[in-house]
């Protein structure tokens, strides 16, 4: 899984609940467990992470506890603050626009999470293919810090990479998502949001005026 996809997935665990409010996919340890198990590349070998970096040999065997949940939620708050900073001068997601931590605090929190498990980079270059970078821990990681560290490194990779410039907040009615703008005319994170926005604009234009 790419740094961009993983960073977005973490931020998008805060989402619209379909009823006018905001839902949190990481509200419980069980929610975090399910989220991690849906992303086996996070806990297995691959170009972005090493199996040891998550402290488990299998996504199916990993289980969140209250400590790991608190660490990931703390990191997510920093990530969403940095996403809000990245989309300026555009407006941030309405989910937490009034409760964002300062950018300096968010950076400190992100870097602290990444530093828990120091890593070294390894370059592999297959005979048929592009060079691949993998990150390997320099020592045995502690379980409680390994997952936030892997996530923080992905977020750092995304924010320092070219995809950051295409990050946008979707401002369709009821949407609180961030997304990557893939073409110049894209305004919304998905077609259904564009449909809702157009309907809302139509109703606004045709709303009766009262003296």
Backbone as ProteinMPNN parsed JSONL, in Angstrom:
{"seq_chain_A": "XXXXXXXXXXXXXXXXXXXXXXXXXXXXXXXXXXXXXXXXXXXXXXXXXXXXXXXXXXXXXXXXXXXXXXXXXXXXXXXXXXXXXXXXXXXXXXXXXXXXXXXXXXXXXXXXXXXXXXXXXXXXXXXXXXXXXXXXXXXXXXXXXXXXXXXXXXXXXXXXXXXXXXXXXXXXXXXXXXXXXXXXXXXXXXXXXXXXXXXXXXXXXXXXXXX", "coords_chain_A": {"N_chain_A": [[0.847, -1.197, 0.0], [0.556, 2.211, -0.845], [2.238, 5.176, 0.435], [0.626, 7.434, 0.16], [-1.998, 6.383, -0.095], [-2.282, 5.045, 2.39], [-1.957, 7.132, 4.237], [-4.174, 8.752, 3.586], [-6.222, 6.894, 4.101], [-6.035, 6.644, 6.878], [-6.74, 9.255, 7.744], [-9.346, 9.269, 6.784], [-10.795, 7.664, 8.432], [-12.375, 9.142, 10.001], [-15.534, 10.071, 9.221], [-18.574, 10.861, 7.368], [-21.666, 10.042, 8.868], [-23.953, 9.377, 7.527], [-26.288, 10.381, 8.494], [-26.229, 13.007, 9.022], [-24.302, 13.55, 10.877], [-21.015, 12.845, 12.28], [-19.018, 9.984, 11.965], [-16.82, 7.619, 13.571], [-14.475, 5.409, 12.662], [-12.53, 4.36, 14.223], [-13.337, 4.112, 16.868], [-13.268, 2.235, 18.871], [-11.206, -0.418, 20.304], [-11.781, -2.725, 18.843], [-12.649, -1.666, 16.436], [-10.265, -0.514, 15.457], [-8.726, -2.845, 15.236], [-10.108, -4.206, 13.177], [-9.738, -2.374, 11.106], [-6.937, -2.411, 10.719], [-6.58, -5.101, 10.003], [-7.798, -5.139, 7.56], [-5.875, -4.135, 5.986], [-3.482, -5.731, 5.075], [-0.899, -5.316, 4.079], [0.201, -3.447, 5.753], [1.094, -4.786, 7.973], [2.729, -6.675, 6.953], [5.539, -7.865, 4.928], [6.806, -5.606, 2.489], [7.184, -2.957, 0.036], [6.748, -0.641, 1.493], [6.683, -1.135, 4.255], [8.103, -3.166, 6.872], [7.66, -6.476, 8.114], [8.377, -6.731, 10.787], [8.154, -4.16, 11.684], [5.635, -3.662, 12.547], [5.297, -5.265, 14.653], [4.14, -7.789, 14.553], [3.565, -10.97, 13.058], [1.507, -11.417, 11.357], [-1.376, -10.014, 9.885], [-3.822, -11.055, 10.562], [-3.374, -11.998, 13.093], [-2.985, -9.837, 14.684], [-4.11, -7.683, 17.271], [-5.843, -4.958, 18.542], [-5.425, -2.899, 21.481], [-6.447, -0.825, 24.257], [-4.341, 0.958, 24.62], [-2.898, 0.964, 22.166], [-4.947, 1.886, 20.554], [-5.383, 4.496, 21.563], [-2.931, 5.646, 20.877], [-2.933, 5.584, 18.058], [-5.197, 7.128, 17.488], [-4.365, 9.566, 18.547], [-2.264, 10.132, 16.818], [-3.732, 10.351, 14.451], [-5.205, 12.696, 14.887], [-3.181, 14.584, 14.7], [-2.454, 14.184, 12.044], [-4.769, 14.981, 10.639], [-4.798, 17.673, 11.288], [-2.508, 18.491, 9.948], [-3.226, 17.886, 7.348], [-5.263, 19.755, 7.021], [-3.698, 22.026, 7.074], [-2.256, 21.578, 4.751], [-4.078, 21.904, 2.65], [-4.568, 24.583, 2.439], [-4.92, 27.605, 0.479], [-7.506, 26.694, 0.683], [-10.505, 25.599, 2.408], [-10.512, 23.551, 5.378], [-11.567, 20.138, 6.148], [-14.901, 19.957, 7.333], [-15.34, 18.414, 9.535], [-13.637, 18.674, 11.739], [-12.787, 21.267, 11.776], [-12.94, 23.345, 13.608], [-11.51, 22.516, 15.744], [-8.771, 21.991, 15.545], [-5.42, 21.081, 16.195], [-2.475, 23.129, 16.802], [-0.147, 23.597, 14.084], [2.571, 23.245, 14.677], [2.502, 21.636, 16.963], [1.26, 19.396, 15.886], [3.217, 18.529, 14.06], [5.296, 17.872, 15.835], [4.107, 15.739, 17.179], [3.683, 13.896, 15.111], [6.335, 13.4, 14.234], [7.442, 12.38, 16.58], [6.036, 9.992, 16.862], [6.963, 8.584, 14.618], [9.621, 8.251, 15.277], [9.755, 6.345, 17.238], [10.251, 3.756, 16.398], [13.132, 3.344, 15.065], [14.408, 3.288, 11.725], [16.09, 1.827, 8.865], [16.752, 2.451, 5.424], [16.296, 0.42, 2.559], [17.314, -0.369, -0.696], [15.966, -2.015, -3.426], [16.223, -3.484, -6.651], [14.605, -4.861, -9.073], [15.255, -7.074, -11.899], [13.435, -6.721, -13.961], [11.727, -4.058, -13.776], [10.958, -1.226, -11.599], [13.063, 0.591, -9.255], [12.726, -0.216, -5.802], [11.948, 0.898, -2.548], [12.391, -0.168, 0.725], [11.665, -0.16, 4.232], [13.33, -0.867, 7.173], [13.286, -1.899, 10.551], [15.721, -0.92, 12.995], [16.079, -2.217, 15.311], [14.503, -4.373, 17.751], [11.141, -3.678, 17.807], [8.897, -2.085, 20.123], [5.689, -3.283, 20.899], [3.517, -1.491, 21.331], [4.25, 0.892, 20.132], [4.829, 0.377, 17.504], [2.879, 0.208, 15.41], [1.76, 2.934, 15.23], [4.195, 4.134, 14.48], [4.75, 3.025, 11.948], [2.555, 4.015, 10.545], [2.971, 6.77, 10.845], [5.351, 7.143, 9.412], [4.435, 6.625, 6.846], [2.673, 8.775, 6.504], [4.455, 10.921, 6.651], [5.953, 10.382, 4.358], [3.981, 10.819, 2.423], [3.245, 13.569, 2.861], [5.627, 14.816, 2.288], [5.914, 14.267, -0.335], [5.017, 14.345, -3.903], [2.239, 14.086, -4.159], [0.969, 15.541, -2.207], [0.386, 18.15, -3.052], [-1.921, 17.856, -4.48], [-3.887, 17.377, -2.668], [-7.128, 17.757, -1.329], [-9.993, 19.064, 0.426], [-13.225, 17.753, 0.604], [-16.153, 19.499, 0.013], [-18.794, 18.966, -0.386], [-22.307, 18.724, 0.434], [-22.684, 17.342, 3.622], [-20.358, 15.825, 3.447], [-17.149, 14.935, 4.736], [-14.676, 14.295, 3.909], [-11.183, 14.006, 2.91], [-9.378, 14.16, -0.18], [-7.53, 13.116, -3.136], [-6.983, 15.201, -5.775], [-7.534, 14.306, -9.008], [-7.836, 15.19, -11.611], [-8.018, 18.277, -13.501], [-10.636, 19.429, -13.383], [-11.904, 18.291, -11.281], [-13.896, 18.534, -8.439], [-14.972, 17.264, -6.264], [-14.908, 14.487, -3.932], [-16.005, 12.108, -4.843], [-18.355, 10.873, -7.336], [-21.014, 10.827, -6.266], [-20.952, 12.793, -4.32], [-20.605, 15.05, -5.907], [-23.082, 15.035, -7.209], [-24.841, 15.554, -5.045], [-23.956, 18.102, -4.354], [-24.588, 19.588, -6.646], [-27.391, 19.347, -6.663], [-27.966, 20.687, -4.264], [-27.085, 23.268, -4.923], [-28.879, 23.858, -6.978], [-31.325, 23.885, -5.574], [-30.817, 26.016, -3.905], [-30.605, 28.145, -5.689], [-33.213, 28.254, -6.631], [-34.76, 28.732, -4.492], [-37.553, 30.184, -2.895], [-37.767, 33.679, -2.434], [-38.255, 35.783, 0.386], [-40.014, 38.652, 1.349]], "CA_chain_A": [[0.0, 0.0, 0.0], [1.379, 3.41, -0.972], [2.166, 6.154, 1.52], [-0.537, 8.302, -0.057], [-3.232, 5.655, 0.228], [-2.344, 4.762, 3.81], [-2.183, 8.398, 4.934], [-5.577, 9.115, 3.376], [-7.09, 5.946, 4.804], [-6.038, 6.983, 8.293], [-7.55, 10.461, 7.928], [-10.737, 9.021, 6.42], [-11.532, 6.918, 9.456], [-13.4, 10.109, 10.394], [-16.374, 10.132, 8.028], [-19.98, 11.196, 7.568], [-22.385, 8.846, 9.323], [-25.15, 9.174, 6.731], [-27.466, 10.942, 9.164], [-25.972, 14.409, 9.34], [-23.24, 13.662, 11.872], [-19.695, 12.309, 11.948], [-18.729, 8.676, 12.55], [-15.408, 7.34, 13.805], [-14.198, 3.988, 12.489], [-11.566, 3.96, 15.254], [-13.923, 4.458, 18.156], [-13.028, 1.161, 19.832], [-10.111, -1.301, 19.886], [-12.268, -3.637, 17.816], [-12.646, -0.923, 15.182], [-8.885, -0.424, 14.983], [-8.324, -4.188, 14.82], [-10.692, -4.471, 11.859], [-9.112, -1.478, 10.134], [-5.595, -2.918, 10.437], [-6.671, -6.39, 9.313], [-8.19, -4.875, 6.172], [-4.685, -3.624, 5.298], [-2.411, -6.68, 5.423], [0.414, -4.789, 3.746], [0.712, -2.661, 6.875], [1.731, -5.693, 8.921], [3.504, -7.677, 6.252], [6.641, -7.335, 4.139], [6.427, -4.886, 1.28], [8.069, -1.818, -0.219], [6.537, 0.471, 2.412], [6.908, -1.504, 5.645], [8.655, -4.471, 7.154], [6.774, -7.186, 9.021], [8.763, -6.465, 12.173], [7.844, -2.784, 12.047], [4.322, -3.612, 13.167], [5.32, -6.085, 15.85], [3.324, -8.967, 14.409], [3.875, -11.693, 11.846], [0.31, -11.606, 10.553], [-2.465, -9.086, 10.154], [-4.911, -11.793, 11.197], [-3.04, -12.264, 14.489], [-2.838, -8.585, 15.426], [-5.32, -7.242, 17.959], [-5.634, -3.674, 19.208], [-5.869, -2.696, 22.859], [-6.741, 0.588, 24.524], [-3.117, 1.747, 24.46], [-2.632, 1.16, 20.742], [-6.019, 2.733, 20.023], [-5.115, 5.885, 21.94], [-1.771, 6.126, 20.128], [-3.312, 5.818, 16.659], [-6.114, 8.272, 17.459], [-3.55, 10.753, 18.77], [-1.571, 10.395, 15.555], [-4.714, 10.792, 13.459], [-5.518, 14.103, 15.14], [-2.077, 15.355, 14.123], [-2.528, 14.063, 10.59], [-5.85, 15.808, 10.12], [-4.359, 19.066, 11.405], [-1.542, 18.748, 8.879], [-3.995, 17.898, 6.103], [-5.912, 21.062, 6.963], [-2.631, 22.976, 6.711], [-1.817, 21.321, 3.38], [-5.06, 22.318, 1.636], [-4.69, 26.042, 2.376], [-5.898, 28.47, 1.141], [-8.82, 26.093, 0.751], [-11.01, 25.313, 3.739], [-10.32, 22.161, 5.787], [-12.779, 19.352, 6.367], [-15.759, 20.524, 8.375], [-15.464, 17.49, 10.666], [-12.865, 19.113, 12.902], [-12.177, 22.554, 11.432], [-12.918, 24.236, 14.767], [-10.813, 21.877, 16.86], [-7.492, 21.509, 15.037], [-4.257, 21.462, 16.989], [-1.501, 23.938, 16.055], [0.701, 22.837, 13.171], [3.826, 22.877, 15.35], [2.209, 20.488, 17.833], [0.993, 18.25, 15.022], [4.504, 18.057, 13.552], [6.01, 17.219, 16.94], [3.434, 14.464, 17.471], [3.958, 12.997, 13.991], [7.741, 12.998, 14.252], [7.67, 11.55, 17.764], [5.517, 8.654, 16.568], [7.85, 7.926, 13.656], [10.93, 7.988, 15.884], [9.679, 5.252, 18.216], [10.905, 2.601, 15.782], [14.099, 3.805, 14.057], [14.515, 2.392, 10.578], [17.041, 2.089, 7.801], [16.153, 2.232, 4.115], [16.962, -0.567, 1.699], [16.926, -0.244, -2.098], [15.97, -3.227, -4.246], [15.969, -3.13, -8.043], [14.398, -6.095, -9.848], [15.734, -7.029, -13.279], [12.343, -6.169, -14.748], [10.904, -3.218, -12.911], [11.53, -0.004, -11.041], [13.644, 0.446, -7.926], [11.786, -0.226, -4.689], [12.537, 1.209, -1.256], [11.738, -0.756, 1.89], [12.17, 0.395, 5.485], [13.529, -1.961, 8.112], [13.645, -1.422, 11.891], [17.1, -1.176, 13.384], [16.054, -3.023, 16.521], [13.21, -4.999, 18.024], [10.218, -2.63, 18.214], [7.893, -2.344, 21.146], [4.405, -3.491, 20.234], [2.596, -0.364, 21.408], [4.665, 2.014, 19.302], [5.182, -0.034, 16.151], [1.853, 0.578, 14.435], [1.819, 4.373, 14.971], [5.436, 4.477, 13.777], [4.582, 2.681, 10.54], [1.6, 4.966, 9.983], [3.6, 8.096, 10.804], [6.304, 7.176, 8.301], [3.657, 6.741, 5.607], [2.169, 10.146, 6.427], [5.604, 11.766, 6.325], [6.24, 10.153, 2.954], [2.953, 11.484, 1.626], [3.307, 15.024, 2.989], [6.874, 15.282, 1.674], [5.937, 13.838, -1.72], [4.31, 15.168, -4.891], [0.782, 13.985, -4.074], [0.428, 16.507, -1.251], [-0.11, 19.329, -3.753], [-3.246, 17.561, -5.022], [-4.811, 17.097, -1.574], [-8.249, 18.678, -1.196], [-11.11, 18.689, 1.3], [-14.488, 17.741, -0.126], [-17.132, 20.342, 0.699], [-20.162, 18.619, -0.75], [-23.149, 18.607, 1.629], [-22.542, 16.199, 4.523], [-19.088, 15.113, 3.294], [-16.045, 15.439, 5.562], [-13.507, 13.569, 3.431], [-10.097, 14.552, 2.112], [-9.153, 13.335, -1.366], [-6.496, 13.542, -4.073], [-7.562, 15.707, -7.013], [-6.892, 13.536, -10.055], [-7.887, 15.906, -12.88], [-8.202, 19.703, -13.221], [-12.015, 19.842, -13.147], [-12.476, 17.557, -10.15], [-14.22, 19.348, -7.269], [-15.526, 16.459, -5.176], [-14.15, 13.254, -3.722], [-16.619, 11.028, -5.618], [-19.5, 11.382, -8.098], [-22.214, 11.043, -5.455], [-20.821, 14.096, -3.666], [-20.885, 16.039, -6.921], [-24.532, 15.072, -7.421], [-25.461, 16.251, -3.914], [-23.6, 19.521, -4.425], [-25.367, 20.204, -7.714], [-28.784, 19.434, -6.203], [-28.03, 21.746, -3.262], [-26.978, 24.542, -5.622], [-30.14, 24.067, -7.694], [-32.347, 24.278, -4.595], [-30.496, 27.349, -3.403], [-30.941, 29.125, -6.733], [-34.656, 28.317, -6.861], [-35.471, 28.9, -3.22], [-38.357, 31.419, -2.92], [-37.306, 34.773, -1.583], [-39.327, 36.35, 1.199], [-39.79, 40.099, 1.619]], "C_chain_A": [[0.883, 1.248, 0.0], [1.237, 4.307, 0.247], [0.924, 7.025, 1.384], [-1.819, 7.613, 0.358], [-3.369, 5.426, 1.73], [-2.603, 6.027, 4.616], [-3.632, 8.846, 4.793], [-6.506, 8.191, 4.142], [-7.163, 6.258, 6.294], [-6.91, 8.206, 8.554], [-9.032, 10.182, 7.707], [-11.448, 8.056, 7.344], [-12.503, 7.836, 10.192], [-14.242, 10.364, 9.148], [-17.792, 10.549, 8.393], [-20.749, 9.928, 7.922], [-23.663, 8.569, 8.546], [-26.407, 9.764, 7.327], [-27.258, 12.407, 9.549], [-24.887, 14.621, 10.368], [-21.937, 13.061, 11.37], [-19.496, 10.994, 12.685], [-17.225, 8.484, 12.658], [-15.192, 5.836, 13.698], [-13.216, 3.458, 13.527], [-12.084, 4.343, 16.627], [-13.655, 3.448, 19.246], [-11.807, 0.358, 19.395], [-10.539, -2.267, 18.786], [-12.286, -2.957, 16.444], [-11.252, -0.797, 14.601], [-8.386, -1.783, 14.507], [-8.836, -4.496, 13.425], [-10.015, -3.636, 10.791], [-7.723, -1.985, 9.739], [-5.666, -4.217, 9.641], [-7.134, -6.247, 7.876], [-7.013, -4.38, 5.338], [-3.487, -4.515, 5.618], [-1.024, -6.187, 5.076], [1.039, -3.977, 4.862], [1.482, -3.531, 7.854], [2.584, -6.758, 8.256], [4.61, -7.061, 5.436], [6.134, -6.658, 2.882], [7.327, -3.705, 1.104], [7.901, -0.698, 0.784], [6.898, 0.121, 3.854], [7.578, -2.855, 5.719], [7.764, -5.147, 8.177], [7.109, -6.891, 10.469], [8.381, -5.072, 12.624], [6.483, -2.657, 12.695], [4.231, -4.55, 14.351], [4.468, -7.325, 15.757], [3.657, -9.635, 13.102], [2.683, -11.819, 10.927], [-0.729, -10.576, 10.919], [-3.596, -9.78, 10.887], [-4.654, -12.026, 12.685], [-2.986, -11.004, 15.331], [-4.165, -8.178, 16.039], [-5.023, -5.969, 18.728], [-6.066, -3.743, 20.665], [-6.084, -1.205, 23.062], [-5.518, 1.47, 24.301], [-2.813, 2.006, 22.985], [-3.704, 2.023, 20.097], [-5.758, 4.2, 20.333], [-3.954, 6.459, 21.133], [-2.135, 6.444, 18.684], [-4.271, 7.0, 16.547], [-5.361, 9.583, 17.677], [-2.807, 11.135, 17.499], [-2.544, 10.921, 14.512], [-5.085, 12.255, 13.655], [-4.433, 15.006, 14.565], [-2.142, 15.339, 12.609], [-3.615, 14.964, 10.019], [-5.523, 17.302, 10.257], [-3.386, 19.42, 10.287], [-2.21, 18.711, 7.506], [-4.692, 19.248, 5.937], [-4.908, 22.139, 6.566], [-2.257, 22.826, 5.237], [-2.791, 21.853, 2.332], [-5.237, 23.833, 1.577], [-4.303, 26.562, 0.994], [-7.325, 27.931, 1.139], [-9.215, 25.808, 2.183], [-10.763, 23.851, 4.102], [-11.644, 21.415, 5.863], [-13.586, 19.956, 7.504], [-15.854, 19.641, 9.604], [-14.774, 18.011, 11.911], [-12.233, 20.482, 12.684], [-12.049, 23.479, 12.635], [-12.076, 23.697, 15.92], [-9.473, 21.297, 16.423], [-6.351, 21.972, 15.932], [-3.32, 22.332, 16.16], [-0.581, 23.068, 15.209], [1.992, 22.385, 13.858], [3.621, 21.671, 16.265], [1.957, 19.235, 17.012], [2.293, 17.668, 14.472], [5.292, 17.325, 14.632], [5.418, 15.837, 17.213], [3.716, 13.445, 16.368], [5.392, 12.492, 14.036], [8.06, 12.103, 15.444], [7.174, 10.131, 17.531], [6.448, 7.9, 15.633], [9.165, 7.503, 14.291], [10.92, 6.821, 16.86], [10.382, 4.004, 17.691], [11.868, 3.111, 14.717], [14.242, 2.786, 12.934], [15.691, 2.778, 9.696], [16.354, 1.762, 6.483], [16.994, 1.235, 3.324], [16.422, -0.399, 0.282], [17.046, -1.596, -2.79], [15.589, -2.824, -5.671], [15.83, -4.419, -8.851], [14.913, -5.942, -11.278], [14.691, -6.412, -14.201], [11.464, -5.325, -13.838], [11.659, -2.014, -12.399], [12.171, -0.282, -9.691], [12.565, 0.546, -6.848], [12.535, 0.053, -3.396], [11.725, 0.517, -0.171], [12.416, -0.226, 3.146], [12.195, -0.704, 6.541], [13.937, -1.417, 9.479], [15.069, -1.807, 12.257], [17.195, -1.995, 14.662], [14.681, -3.625, 16.702], [12.237, -3.931, 18.526], [9.329, -3.046, 19.358], [6.529, -2.379, 20.482], [3.565, -2.232, 20.206], [2.977, 0.8, 20.505], [4.853, 1.67, 17.846], [4.155, 0.387, 15.116], [1.823, 2.081, 14.192], [3.081, 4.788, 14.215], [5.312, 4.19, 12.287], [3.631, 3.657, 9.856], [2.232, 6.349, 9.839], [4.593, 8.193, 9.656], [5.577, 7.294, 6.965], [3.141, 8.165, 5.429], [3.293, 11.107, 6.058], [5.961, 11.614, 4.848], [5.246, 10.853, 2.044], [3.111, 13.006, 1.66], [4.577, 15.6, 2.356], [6.943, 14.955, 0.182], [5.068, 14.688, -2.629], [2.796, 15.135, -4.758], [0.172, 15.015, -3.127], [-0.195, 17.709, -1.953], [-1.507, 19.121, -4.316], [-4.267, 17.26, -3.929], [-5.879, 18.178, -1.482], [-9.21, 18.152, -0.134], [-12.383, 18.761, 0.477], [-15.523, 18.527, 0.675], [-18.543, 20.139, 0.156], [-20.993, 18.506, 0.526], [-22.943, 17.271, 2.333], [-21.215, 15.458, 4.395], [-18.012, 15.761, 4.158], [-14.712, 14.826, 5.112], [-12.433, 14.487, 2.843], [-9.883, 13.615, 0.913], [-8.009, 13.906, -2.194], [-7.177, 13.956, -5.371], [-6.811, 15.093, -8.187], [-6.979, 14.184, -11.425], [-8.322, 17.346, -12.609], [-9.623, 20.102, -12.845], [-12.643, 19.146, -11.939], [-12.676, 18.485, -8.949], [-14.564, 18.517, -6.048], [-14.778, 15.137, -5.071], [-14.717, 12.091, -4.534], [-17.873, 11.562, -6.313], [-20.739, 11.652, -7.264], [-22.158, 12.375, -4.716], [-21.079, 15.213, -4.666], [-22.371, 16.166, -7.196], [-25.229, 15.821, -6.298], [-25.185, 17.746, -3.975], [-24.417, 20.235, -5.506], [-26.836, 20.347, -7.333], [-28.93, 20.571, -5.192], [-27.947, 23.121, -3.917], [-28.277, 24.871, -6.366], [-31.225, 24.549, -6.736], [-32.095, 25.683, -4.073], [-30.877, 28.421, -4.424], [-32.451, 29.31, -6.887], [-35.463, 28.452, -5.576], [-36.263, 30.213, -3.256], [-37.772, 32.457, -1.977], [-38.498, 35.374, -0.847], [-39.01, 37.815, 1.483], [-39.48, 40.332, 3.081]], "O_chain_A": [[1.848, 1.329, 0.761], [0.262, 4.221, 0.993], [0.25, 7.318, 2.373], [-2.636, 8.188, 1.078], [-4.454, 5.596, 2.285], [-3.379, 6.007, 5.571], [-4.25, 9.272, 5.769], [-7.467, 8.645, 4.763], [-8.227, 6.15, 6.903], [-7.726, 8.202, 9.475], [-9.883, 10.785, 8.362], [-12.584, 7.664, 7.076], [-13.365, 7.358, 10.93], [-13.722, 10.822, 8.131], [-18.163, 10.587, 9.566], [-20.511, 8.868, 7.344], [-24.386, 7.626, 8.867], [-27.481, 9.662, 6.736], [-28.038, 12.968, 10.32], [-24.575, 15.763, 10.704], [-21.78, 12.801, 10.177], [-19.769, 10.895, 13.881], [-16.453, 9.107, 11.93], [-15.667, 5.075, 14.541], [-13.083, 2.246, 13.696], [-11.329, 4.849, 17.457], [-13.796, 3.762, 20.427], [-11.406, 0.439, 18.234], [-9.75, -2.589, 17.899], [-11.982, -3.578, 15.426], [-11.063, -0.953, 13.395], [-7.699, -1.869, 13.489], [-8.089, -4.991, 12.581], [-9.745, -4.124, 9.694], [-7.374, -1.986, 8.559], [-4.893, -4.411, 8.703], [-6.892, -7.132, 7.055], [-7.134, -4.222, 4.123], [-2.583, -4.105, 6.345], [-0.054, -6.597, 5.713], [2.26, -3.829, 4.922], [2.422, -3.061, 8.495], [3.105, -7.648, 8.928], [4.63, -5.843, 5.258], [5.148, -7.09, 2.285], [8.178, -3.46, 1.96], [8.803, 0.126, 0.933], [7.368, 0.982, 4.599], [7.612, -3.599, 4.739], [7.172, -4.476, 9.022], [6.207, -6.809, 11.303], [8.29, -4.818, 13.825], [6.198, -1.644, 13.333], [3.184, -4.625, 14.994], [4.095, -7.88, 16.791], [3.998, -8.961, 12.13], [2.836, -12.293, 9.801], [-0.95, -10.287, 12.095], [-4.256, -9.178, 11.733], [-5.593, -12.229, 13.454], [-2.945, -11.081, 16.559], [-5.217, -8.309, 15.412], [-4.054, -5.91, 19.484], [-6.94, -4.524, 21.039], [-5.919, -0.416, 22.131], [-5.647, 2.604, 23.841], [-2.505, 3.134, 22.601], [-3.411, 2.807, 19.195], [-5.896, 5.055, 19.457], [-3.985, 7.627, 20.747], [-1.697, 7.459, 18.142], [-4.168, 7.79, 15.609], [-5.686, 10.596, 17.059], [-2.727, 12.311, 17.143], [-2.212, 11.841, 13.765], [-5.263, 12.98, 12.676], [-4.727, 16.065, 14.011], [-1.912, 16.36, 11.961], [-3.393, 15.641, 9.015], [-5.935, 18.103, 9.418], [-3.435, 20.523, 9.743], [-1.798, 19.433, 6.599], [-4.708, 19.815, 4.844], [-5.235, 23.054, 5.81], [-1.976, 23.812, 4.556], [-2.37, 22.216, 1.234], [-5.991, 24.322, 0.736], [-3.407, 25.985, 0.377], [-8.253, 28.631, 1.547], [-8.366, 25.776, 3.074], [-10.799, 22.99, 3.222], [-12.71, 21.998, 5.664], [-13.033, 20.407, 8.507], [-16.394, 20.07, 10.624], [-15.266, 17.814, 13.022], [-11.247, 20.82, 13.34], [-11.144, 24.312, 12.679], [-11.945, 24.351, 16.954], [-9.084, 20.224, 16.883], [-6.323, 23.122, 16.372], [-3.365, 22.278, 14.931], [-0.274, 21.935, 15.579], [2.451, 21.264, 13.64], [4.475, 20.787, 16.331], [2.383, 18.143, 17.386], [2.454, 16.449, 14.422], [5.885, 16.278, 14.372], [6.153, 14.879, 17.45], [3.959, 12.271, 16.65], [5.637, 11.294, 13.893], [8.859, 11.173, 15.329], [7.818, 9.171, 17.954], [6.697, 6.71, 15.829], [9.758, 6.504, 13.886], [11.983, 6.354, 17.267], [11.031, 3.284, 18.449], [11.462, 3.296, 13.57], [14.203, 1.578, 13.165], [16.212, 3.891, 9.767], [15.478, 0.898, 6.429], [18.222, 1.214, 3.41], [15.211, -0.298, 0.084], [18.095, -2.238, -2.745], [14.75, -1.947, -5.879], [16.832, -5.001, -9.267], [14.998, -4.832, -11.804], [15.032, -5.665, -15.118], [10.55, -5.846, -13.198], [12.831, -1.805, -12.714], [11.855, -1.285, -9.05], [11.608, 1.309, -6.983], [13.62, -0.482, -3.168], [10.497, 0.612, -0.157], [13.598, 0.115, 3.126], [11.195, -1.385, 6.768], [14.827, -0.572, 9.568], [15.559, -2.872, 11.882], [18.284, -2.421, 15.048], [13.79, -3.403, 15.883], [12.482, -3.332, 19.573], [9.044, -4.23, 19.538], [6.252, -1.577, 19.59], [2.957, -1.918, 19.182], [2.122, 1.61, 20.148], [5.021, 2.567, 17.019], [4.524, 0.875, 14.047], [1.856, 2.491, 13.032], [3.032, 5.702, 13.392], [5.716, 5.005, 11.457], [3.87, 4.075, 8.723], [2.044, 7.017, 8.822], [4.666, 9.228, 8.992], [6.045, 7.982, 6.058], [3.172, 8.702, 4.322], [3.099, 12.007, 5.241], [6.238, 12.601, 4.167], [5.624, 11.414, 1.016], [3.113, 13.657, 0.615], [4.587, 16.757, 1.935], [7.908, 15.316, -0.491], [4.449, 15.65, -2.174], [2.125, 16.066, -5.203], [-1.014, 15.328, -3.233], [-1.208, 18.232, -1.489], [-2.21, 20.091, -4.602], [-5.409, 16.92, -4.238], [-5.575, 19.369, -1.549], [-9.237, 16.958, 0.165], [-12.596, 19.722, -0.263], [-15.744, 18.262, 1.857], [-19.382, 21.037, 0.234], [-20.446, 18.222, 1.592], [-23.019, 16.209, 1.714], [-20.964, 14.537, 5.172], [-17.967, 16.984, 4.295], [-13.735, 14.844, 5.861], [-12.719, 15.579, 2.351], [-10.175, 12.422, 0.993], [-7.575, 15.037, -1.978], [-7.869, 13.153, -5.996], [-5.612, 15.319, -8.356], [-6.26, 13.77, -12.334], [-8.939, 17.609, -11.577], [-9.803, 21.031, -12.058], [-13.805, 19.398, -11.619], [-11.736, 19.139, -8.5], [-14.463, 18.999, -4.92], [-14.097, 14.722, -6.009], [-13.974, 11.173, -4.881], [-18.398, 12.602, -5.914], [-21.454, 12.618, -7.529], [-23.188, 13.016, -4.506], [-21.704, 16.217, -4.323], [-22.875, 17.271, -7.395], [-26.113, 16.637, -6.556], [-26.062, 18.561, -3.687], [-24.879, 21.357, -5.3], [-27.459, 21.361, -7.646], [-29.896, 21.331, -5.247], [-28.658, 24.042, -3.514], [-28.719, 26.02, -6.38], [-31.954, 25.495, -7.035], [-33.029, 26.446, -3.829], [-31.407, 29.472, -4.064], [-32.913, 30.397, -7.233], [-36.685, 28.305, -5.573], [-35.706, 31.252, -3.612], [-37.342, 32.143, -0.867], [-39.6, 35.462, -1.387], [-37.878, 38.167, 1.816], [-39.265, 41.472, 3.492]]}, "name": "protein", "num_of_chains": 1, "seq": "XXXXXXXXXXXXXXXXXXXXXXXXXXXXXXXXXXXXXXXXXXXXXXXXXXXXXXXXXXXXXXXXXXXXXXXXXXXXXXXXXXXXXXXXXXXXXXXXXXXXXXXXXXXXXXXXXXXXXXXXXXXXXXXXXXXXXXXXXXXXXXXXXXXXXXXXXXXXXXXXXXXXXXXXXXXXXXXXXXXXXXXXXXXXXXXXXXXXXXXXXXXXXXXXXXX"}
